[in-house]
Amino acid sequence: MKQLSALERALTEGIDLGAMLAVTERWTAINSGTGNVAGLARQAAELADAFAALPGEVHLRQPTAVKSVDAAGREIEQEHGRHLLLRVRPDARRRLLLTGHMDTVYPADHPFQSGTWRDADTFNAPGAADMKGGLAVILHALLAFESSDAARTAGYDVMINSDEETGSLSSAALIAELARGMAAALTYEPSALPDGTLAHSRGGSGNYSLVVQGRAAHAGRNPQEGRNAVVAAAALALELKALECADLTVNPARIDGGSANNVVPDHAILRFNIRPKTTEAAETFQRSLAALIGTVEADQQVSIGLHGGITRPPKPVDARAQKLFDLVAETSAALGRPLGWQASGGVCDGNNIAACGVPVVDTMGVRGGAIHSPDEYLIVSSLAERAALSAVVLCRLASGAEL
């Protein structure tokens, strides 16, 4: 294990837990649910002010246009907030990418809007762990890193998007653009377990809508002339579930549509999610889905429109990525907190970054738990702990650690 140098030790001693906590408390008081564009604008302004303390210029990027399917089967444009980007030393030979997200899963009308203290080291608040505490870690890790001579030898981009919780559809192109040519990436999702365990390999995720168009008819007088869209959607759901295997799960989540009880329904929408563990499983599913749509169209005499697809590719851990995991674990052990890793069924922007061929560790954020629920909590002492970990990892990467 590589021990901390005197310079690395000095970096960690300058990290201010009180300042990190203060900014985390302020940010968790801002509702920034993915659909709350006004709240996201307020959060982005706060972040822009905070990250202006670093060299480089902060920009707010417009979201890419994204369409979804409404309950009537029509494509509608989804509104998203802007994404924050900070670029520091863009001409440096070695460059790094740090990513986070400002959105949460709690909409403006959700009852969970404010923070409470469970004990002296446990703060329960919306987004405290996922990931406003993680944003504070990015900021203070970089402030510490900038005080080192190693910082002059590397550049970095910080990208904080507004739509991670819904799949990063309006920021995926930006992530791919920024990842190009990066030596390594760190993403600040909370740790996989409250003890600091990292998420290692991840499966992928895809969200789909199948719009079924049948033919209306009277349910009593001439039902034989109708083509029941709800029955076709139900058949699709059953057949999709039957495609599950060891490397793929399928979750038919919702059927919209239907009509009055005395009308054969001519319209239905099936929404579902898939979780492929491998690229091969994802590709096999795509072929199976196309065949299934053709079969159900012929059997039920309906037409089916397909919307959506894979939004998070599976994230295996290759040799270069494993070296980055080893570097993070070795550094954490040198700081007095050994940690390990485990595979995860969850997905995040780390999936998108890895798909660009860039080594990434995507759970560099705080320790905590119960995310996506009103019980979400942050272990407060982990703010400074994880900022120190990132500051030293950044120094080692900037100093030429090979991946």
Backbone torsions as a table, in degrees:
resi	resn	phi	psi	omega
1	MET	NA	129.7	177.9
2	LYS	-76.7	119.8	-179.7
3	GLN	-75.3	160.1	176.9
4	LEU	-68.3	137.5	172.0
5	SER	-79.3	169.0	178.2
6	ALA	-61.9	-37.8	179.8
7	LEU	-68.3	-40.0	177.8
8	GLU	-64.7	-41.4	178.2
9	ARG	-61.5	-40.3	-179.9
10	ALA	-63.6	-36.2	177.9
11	LEU	-58.8	-45.8	-175.0
12	THR	-69.8	-28.8	-176.6
13	GLU	-73.5	-17.5	-179.4
14	GLY	-90.6	-0.3	-177.4
15	ILE	-78.2	129.8	-171.8
16	ASP	-102.4	100.9	-179.6
17	LEU	-61.0	-40.5	-179.0
18	GLY	-60.2	-42.8	178.4
19	ALA	-66.4	-38.0	179.0
20	MET	-65.1	-42.8	-179.9
21	LEU	-65.4	-42.2	-178.3
22	ALA	-59.7	-44.5	-178.3
23	VAL	-71.8	-34.6	177.2
24	THR	-64.2	-44.5	178.3
25	GLU	-60.6	-41.7	-178.8
26	ARG	-66.0	-42.1	-177.7
27	TRP	-70.8	-34.7	179.2
28	THR	-69.9	-17.2	177.6
29	ALA	-79.9	-7.8	177.8
30	ILE	-96.0	120.3	175.6
31	ASN	-74.0	119.8	179.1
32	SER	-131.4	44.6	171.0
33	GLY	-54.6	148.3	-172.7
34	THR	-53.8	-33.4	-178.8
35	GLY	-88.2	-5.4	-178.3
36	ASN	-91.9	83.5	-173.0
37	VAL	-64.9	-36.4	178.1
38	ALA	-65.3	-42.0	178.0
39	GLY	-65.9	-38.3	177.3
40	LEU	-64.6	-37.6	177.9
41	ALA	-63.7	-40.9	177.7
42	ARG	-64.7	-43.1	179.3
43	GLN	-64.9	-42.0	179.7
44	ALA	-62.2	-38.5	178.5
45	ALA	-64.1	-41.3	177.5
46	GLU	-62.9	-43.4	179.9
47	LEU	-65.9	-40.4	179.3
48	ALA	-61.0	-41.9	177.5
49	ASP	-63.3	-43.8	-177.0
50	ALA	-67.3	-45.2	-175.8
51	PHE	-77.9	-8.9	173.8
52	ALA	-66.9	-13.1	176.0
53	ALA	-70.6	-13.5	178.8
54	LEU	-95.3	156.9	176.4
55	PRO	-66.6	159.8	-176.5
56	GLY	96.3	174.0	-178.3
57	GLU	-112.1	140.9	176.7
58	VAL	-92.3	131.9	176.5
59	HIS	-124.7	151.9	171.7
60	LEU	-110.4	115.1	-176.5
61	ARG	-90.4	140.0	175.9
62	GLN	-68.7	142.4	177.8
63	PRO	-71.3	148.2	171.5
64	THR	-68.6	141.9	179.4
65	ALA	-62.0	135.7	-178.9
66	VAL	-132.3	134.4	177.6
67	LYS	-114.3	147.4	174.8
68	SER	-130.2	174.0	-178.9
69	VAL	-107.1	125.2	179.5
70	ASP	-84.9	-177.4	-174.6
71	ALA	-66.2	-18.2	177.9
72	ALA	-92.4	1.4	180.0
73	GLY	85.7	8.3	-179.6
74	ARG	-90.5	144.9	174.4
75	GLU	-79.1	127.0	178.3
76	ILE	-127.9	149.9	179.9
77	GLU	-82.2	135.0	177.4
78	GLN	-93.7	136.9	178.5
79	GLU	-88.6	135.4	179.2
80	HIS	-130.7	158.7	173.9
81	GLY	-79.5	169.3	177.7
82	ARG	-79.6	159.2	-178.2
83	HIS	-107.2	139.6	-178.6
84	LEU	-90.3	137.3	178.2
85	LEU	-136.2	128.2	172.6
86	LEU	-120.5	127.4	178.6
87	ARG	-117.8	125.3	-178.5
88	VAL	-123.6	128.1	-179.6
89	ARG	47.9	61.6	-176.2
90	PRO	-64.7	-17.2	-179.1
91	ASP	-93.9	1.9	-179.5
92	ALA	-63.3	148.2	-179.7
93	ARG	-66.8	-42.2	178.2
94	ARG	-105.4	123.9	-177.7
95	ARG	-128.0	149.0	-175.5
96	LEU	-127.2	154.1	179.5
97	LEU	-120.4	129.2	174.1
98	LEU	-119.8	129.5	-177.7
99	THR	-129.8	150.5	175.0
100	GLY	-154.5	-179.3	177.2
101	HIS	-136.3	144.6	-179.4
102	MET	-95.1	-13.0	-177.6
103	ASP	-85.0	156.6	175.4
104	THR	-125.2	177.3	178.9
105	VAL	-92.3	4.9	-174.4
106	TYR	-102.7	108.0	179.6
107	PRO	-68.6	171.7	-175.2
108	ALA	-61.9	-25.7	-179.3
109	ASP	-98.9	10.3	178.4
110	HIS	-73.0	141.8	-178.5
111	PRO	-66.7	-19.7	-177.8
112	PHE	-89.0	99.3	-174.3
113	GLN	-129.8	-11.7	-174.6
114	SER	-137.2	163.3	-175.2
115	GLY	-97.3	152.9	174.2
116	THR	-139.4	155.9	178.4
117	TRP	-99.5	126.1	175.5
118	ARG	-85.4	-38.4	173.2
119	ASP	-158.8	-173.1	-172.0
120	ALA	-65.3	-17.3	-177.2
121	ASP	-123.2	12.5	-176.1
122	THR	-132.1	113.8	-177.2
123	PHE	-113.2	119.6	-179.0
124	ASN	-99.9	113.1	-177.6
125	ALA	-160.2	154.1	179.9
126	PRO	-65.7	120.1	179.8
127	GLY	80.4	6.6	-177.2
128	ALA	-58.4	-43.8	178.2
129	ALA	-93.3	-39.1	-171.9
130	ASP	-118.9	84.7	-5.3
131	MET	-144.0	42.3	-179.0
132	LYS	-68.9	-31.8	170.0
133	GLY	-63.3	-37.6	177.7
134	GLY	-65.1	-34.4	177.0
135	LEU	-66.1	-37.9	175.5
136	ALA	-64.4	-35.8	177.7
137	VAL	-63.1	-45.7	178.8
138	ILE	-56.7	-51.0	-175.5
139	LEU	-59.0	-50.3	-173.8
140	HIS	-77.7	-27.3	172.7
141	ALA	-64.7	-41.3	-179.5
142	LEU	-71.6	-35.8	175.4
143	LEU	-60.8	-41.5	177.3
144	ALA	-67.5	-44.9	179.9
145	PHE	-58.4	-41.1	-177.4
146	GLU	-65.7	-17.0	178.2
147	SER	-82.3	-2.3	-176.8
148	SER	-101.2	154.4	174.7
149	ASP	-65.8	-29.0	-178.9
150	ALA	-61.0	-30.2	-178.0
151	ALA	-60.2	-29.7	-177.9
152	ARG	-67.8	-16.5	-174.6
153	THR	-95.2	-2.3	-177.0
154	ALA	-142.1	156.2	173.8
155	GLY	-117.3	170.9	179.9
156	TYR	-158.0	156.1	169.5
157	ASP	-115.2	141.3	170.6
158	VAL	-114.1	123.1	177.3
159	MET	-121.1	123.2	177.1
160	ILE	-122.3	108.4	-174.5
161	ASN	-93.3	171.0	-174.6
162	SER	-109.6	5.6	-171.2
163	ASP	-140.8	23.6	-177.6
164	GLU	-61.6	-37.9	-174.5
165	GLU	-67.2	-17.1	177.3
166	THR	-112.5	19.0	171.9
167	GLY	106.5	1.5	177.4
168	SER	58.7	34.2	-177.7
169	LEU	-66.1	-34.9	-178.6
170	SER	-88.7	-0.9	179.4
171	SER	-124.9	-1.4	-176.9
172	ALA	-59.7	-40.6	179.9
173	ALA	-65.9	-37.4	177.7
174	LEU	-65.4	-42.7	177.9
175	ILE	-59.3	-46.1	-179.7
176	ALA	-64.0	-39.9	178.4
177	GLU	-61.5	-45.0	-176.7
178	LEU	-73.6	-32.7	-176.8
179	ALA	-69.1	-23.3	-174.7
180	ARG	-58.8	121.2	175.6
181	GLY	83.1	1.3	-179.0
182	MET	-74.2	142.8	177.9
183	ALA	-73.6	-33.7	-178.3
184	ALA	-165.9	164.4	179.1
185	ALA	-138.4	148.5	175.0
186	LEU	-128.3	130.8	179.6
187	THR	-121.4	144.6	-163.7
188	TYR	-110.0	40.5	165.9
189	GLU	-63.0	153.2	177.6
190	PRO	-64.7	158.8	-179.7
191	SER	-57.8	154.7	-177.2
192	ALA	-65.7	-30.6	177.7
193	LEU	-134.2	157.3	-178.9
194	PRO	-60.6	-16.4	179.0
195	ASP	-83.5	0.3	178.5
196	GLY	101.6	-0.7	179.8
197	THR	-52.2	136.7	-179.9
198	LEU	-89.3	147.9	168.2
199	ALA	-77.5	132.8	-175.8
200	HIS	-101.1	-111.8	176.4
201	SER	-70.5	153.3	178.3
202	ARG	-134.4	147.9	168.8
203	GLY	-75.9	-179.6	177.5
204	GLY	-103.9	-177.2	179.6
205	SER	-150.5	142.4	174.8
206	GLY	-140.7	140.7	178.0
207	ASN	-118.7	133.7	-173.4
208	TYR	-134.1	152.9	167.7
209	SER	-129.8	130.6	174.5
210	LEU	-110.2	115.5	-178.2
211	VAL	-96.1	114.4	-175.5
212	VAL	-102.0	125.0	177.3
213	GLN	-114.0	115.9	178.6
214	GLY	-108.2	-141.4	178.7
215	ARG	-142.3	128.2	-179.3
216	ALA	-75.0	150.6	174.9
217	ALA	-161.5	164.8	176.7
218	HIS	-73.8	132.0	-175.1
219	ALA	-70.0	-16.7	-179.8
220	GLY	-107.8	-43.8	-174.3
221	ARG	-77.1	-47.1	-174.2
222	ASN	-142.9	52.0	-177.6
223	PRO	-60.6	-26.9	-177.8
224	GLN	-65.6	-19.5	178.8
225	GLU	-85.3	-11.6	179.3
226	GLY	-85.3	164.1	173.8
227	ARG	-131.0	106.0	-167.6
228	ASN	-76.0	107.6	-177.7
229	ALA	-69.7	-32.6	179.9
230	VAL	-68.4	-40.8	176.9
231	VAL	-62.2	-41.1	178.8
232	ALA	-64.6	-40.5	178.2
233	ALA	-64.8	-38.9	177.8
234	ALA	-65.3	-39.9	177.7
235	ALA	-63.5	-40.5	176.8
236	LEU	-60.7	-43.3	-178.7
237	ALA	-60.7	-44.1	-179.1
238	LEU	-66.3	-42.5	-179.1
239	GLU	-69.7	-35.7	176.5
240	LEU	-63.9	-43.3	179.4
241	LYS	-61.6	-32.3	180.0
242	ALA	-71.1	-12.4	178.5
243	LEU	-80.5	-6.4	-178.9
244	GLU	-61.2	146.5	176.1
245	CYS	-151.2	-172.6	-176.5
246	ALA	-59.7	-30.9	-176.5
247	ASP	-104.7	12.6	-177.2
248	LEU	-152.7	130.6	167.9
249	THR	-116.3	147.5	-180.0
250	VAL	-128.2	129.8	-179.1
251	ASN	-122.7	93.4	170.1
252	PRO	-64.7	118.4	-167.8
253	ALA	-105.7	-29.5	-172.8
254	ARG	-164.1	141.9	170.2
255	ILE	-120.6	120.4	173.3
256	ASP	-102.1	155.5	174.4
257	GLY	123.7	-154.4	-177.6
258	GLY	89.8	-178.3	-175.5
259	SER	-155.1	-163.2	176.2
260	ALA	-64.8	158.0	-176.0
261	ASN	-61.4	-23.4	-178.2
262	ASN	-100.6	19.4	178.9
263	VAL	-125.6	130.3	171.6
264	VAL	-68.5	119.1	-173.1
265	PRO	-72.0	135.9	-178.2
266	ASP	-104.8	8.6	-174.6
267	HIS	-149.8	135.2	174.6
268	ALA	-158.9	152.5	177.3
269	ILE	-130.0	124.5	174.6
270	LEU	-102.3	125.7	178.0
271	ARG	-112.7	135.6	-178.6
272	PHE	-151.9	161.4	179.3
273	ASN	-123.3	144.5	172.6
274	ILE	-121.9	152.9	177.1
275	ARG	-130.5	88.5	177.4
276	PRO	-82.5	137.4	178.5
277	LYS	-83.0	-23.1	-177.0
278	THR	-134.1	160.6	175.7
279	THR	-62.2	-38.3	180.0
280	GLU	-62.4	-40.3	179.0
281	ALA	-64.7	-39.4	178.8
282	ALA	-63.8	-43.4	-178.8
283	GLU	-67.8	-38.9	177.6
284	THR	-63.7	-40.6	179.3
285	PHE	-61.9	-42.8	-178.6
286	GLN	-58.1	-42.4	178.7
287	ARG	-66.8	-42.1	-179.2
288	SER	-65.3	-37.9	179.6
289	LEU	-64.1	-44.5	179.2
290	ALA	-59.7	-41.9	179.2
291	ALA	-66.8	-40.2	-178.8
292	LEU	-64.7	-42.0	179.0
293	ILE	-59.9	-44.2	179.0
294	GLY	-61.9	-40.5	-179.1
295	THR	-66.0	-46.4	-178.0
296	VAL	-68.6	-37.6	175.6
297	GLU	-58.0	-43.0	-179.0
298	ALA	-70.9	-44.0	-177.0
299	ASP	-68.1	-42.3	-174.1
300	GLN	-96.9	-6.6	-179.0
301	GLN	55.6	51.4	177.2
302	VAL	-127.4	170.8	171.3
303	SER	-113.6	144.9	-174.1
304	ILE	-130.2	124.7	175.4
305	GLY	-101.7	136.7	-177.7
306	LEU	-105.9	130.6	176.0
307	HIS	-131.4	142.6	176.7
308	GLY	99.8	-171.2	-178.9
309	GLY	166.0	-163.3	178.7
310	ILE	-71.7	121.0	177.8
311	THR	-104.8	-22.1	176.5
312	ARG	-129.3	106.6	178.1
313	PRO	-66.1	153.1	173.9
314	PRO	-56.0	147.6	-177.0
315	LYS	-120.5	86.8	170.6
316	PRO	-73.4	165.2	178.5
317	VAL	-109.7	109.9	179.6
318	ASP	-88.3	-175.1	-173.6
319	ALA	-62.7	-41.4	-179.9
320	ARG	-66.9	-42.5	178.5
321	ALA	-63.6	-37.5	178.6
322	GLN	-63.3	-35.8	176.9
323	LYS	-63.1	-36.0	177.2
324	LEU	-68.1	-41.6	175.0
325	PHE	-59.1	-44.0	-179.9
326	ASP	-62.1	-40.5	178.9
327	LEU	-62.8	-44.8	179.4
328	VAL	-63.6	-44.3	-179.0
329	ALA	-65.5	-42.0	179.3
330	GLU	-63.4	-40.9	179.3
331	THR	-66.5	-42.8	179.4
332	SER	-62.9	-40.3	178.1
333	ALA	-63.4	-40.1	178.5
334	ALA	-63.7	-27.9	177.5
335	LEU	-84.4	0.6	175.9
336	GLY	95.0	10.4	178.9
337	ARG	-133.5	88.8	175.9
338	PRO	-60.2	142.7	177.0
339	LEU	-143.0	159.2	178.2
340	GLY	-124.8	-161.9	-179.9
341	TRP	-148.6	163.6	177.5
342	GLN	-151.1	154.7	177.0
343	ALA	-65.3	154.0	-177.9
344	SER	-133.5	143.3	173.8
345	GLY	-87.2	-9.0	178.2
346	GLY	-79.6	166.0	179.7
347	VAL	-130.2	161.0	179.4
348	CYS	-164.4	-171.3	179.7
349	ASP	-65.8	-18.0	174.1
350	GLY	-58.7	-33.5	176.2
351	ASN	-59.8	-46.3	-178.1
352	ASN	-65.8	-39.2	-179.2
353	ILE	-67.0	-45.7	180.0
354	ALA	-61.2	-33.7	179.1
355	ALA	-65.0	-17.4	176.7
356	CYS	-89.4	4.0	178.0
357	GLY	82.4	19.4	-178.1
358	VAL	-105.0	129.2	176.0
359	PRO	-62.4	134.9	-177.0
360	VAL	-144.6	138.7	164.6
361	VAL	-113.1	121.6	-167.4
362	ASP	-112.0	16.2	174.5
363	THR	-128.5	53.0	179.6
364	MET	-87.5	1.5	-178.0
365	GLY	-78.8	-162.3	-171.6
366	VAL	-72.5	164.6	167.5
367	ARG	-86.7	142.4	-178.3
368	GLY	175.8	-156.4	-179.5
369	GLY	-177.7	-177.3	179.0
370	ALA	55.1	33.9	-178.7
371	ILE	-64.0	156.1	-178.2
372	HIS	67.2	23.8	177.6
373	SER	-145.2	162.0	177.2
374	PRO	-65.6	-6.0	176.7
375	ASP	-94.7	5.2	-177.9
376	GLU	-53.1	134.3	-178.1
377	TYR	-142.3	155.4	177.3
378	LEU	-115.8	133.5	169.5
379	ILE	-85.2	106.5	-165.9
380	VAL	-60.2	-40.2	-178.2
381	SER	-63.0	-19.4	-179.3
382	SER	-74.0	-14.1	176.9
383	LEU	-57.9	-57.5	-179.5
384	ALA	-68.2	-35.9	-179.7
385	GLU	-60.3	-47.1	-176.8
386	ARG	-77.6	-29.1	174.2
387	ALA	-65.1	-40.4	177.6
388	ALA	-63.5	-41.8	178.5
389	LEU	-59.3	-48.1	-178.6
390	SER	-65.9	-40.5	-178.7
391	ALA	-59.1	-43.8	-178.9
392	VAL	-72.3	-40.8	176.9
393	VAL	-59.4	-43.0	178.8
394	LEU	-61.6	-42.6	177.8
395	CYS	-61.2	-42.4	-178.9
396	ARG	-68.9	-37.9	176.4
397	LEU	-67.1	-41.8	180.0
398	ALA	-66.1	-29.3	-178.3
399	SER	-83.3	1.6	171.6
400	GLY	109.4	13.5	176.7
401	ALA	-54.0	126.9	-174.8
402	GLU	-87.1	138.9	178.4
403	LEU	-120.4	NA	NA
